[in-house]
Amino acid sequence: MINQTQSEVENIAGNAGWDSFTLLLLISRWLDANHLSDGLIAHLRDLAADEENFDLPSGD
């Protein structure tokens, strides 16, 4: 599901010709400069932990 933020960020990146690595680098630098990295890192760790605990059928 695409939200408004994702749509706008993808539009800006597309118009600027940035690939996903460049976009991630720019976002990371902005988060760090504004002391917002810790919250994002904790959130991503929680998501990753949830993924590890989520069992999907193997399809075998």
N, C-alpha and C positions, 0 to 999 in steps of 0.2 A: 504494500500500500504506500503510495507516494503522498507525502504531506506537502504543505506549502513551502516549508523551509527547504526540503529536498529539491523540489521543483525549481525554486529560485536559485539555489546553489548550483544545480546542474546546468541551468540556463547560463549563469555567469561563466562557469567553467567552459562550457561549450563555445560561447562567444569569444572567450579569451584563448581558446585552443589548448587548454590545460588537460593533461591526462589525469587519471585517477591518483597516481602517485604525487604529482605536483599539487593537486587539490588537497590531498591528505596532509602533505607537508605544510602547506599554507594554513590550513585549519589548525594543525598541531602547534605551529608557531604562534598563532593568535591566541589559542587557549593558554599556552605557557606564558605569554606576555601579559595576559590578563588574569593570571593566577586561577585559572579554571580547569587546569589539567587533572588535578586530583579527583574531582567529582566524576569526570568522564572516565578516567582510568578505573575507578571503583565500579562504575556502572558497567563498563565493558567486561571487567573480571566477573561480575555477577552474571552477566549474560553468558559468558563462556562457561561458567560453572553449571548453569542451567542446561546448556547444550550437552555437556558431558553426561549429565544425569538423565537426559531425555532419550528414551529408547525408541528407535524407529524399526519397523519390521524390515528384515533383511531382504525380503522379496524372493527368497529361495523356495 
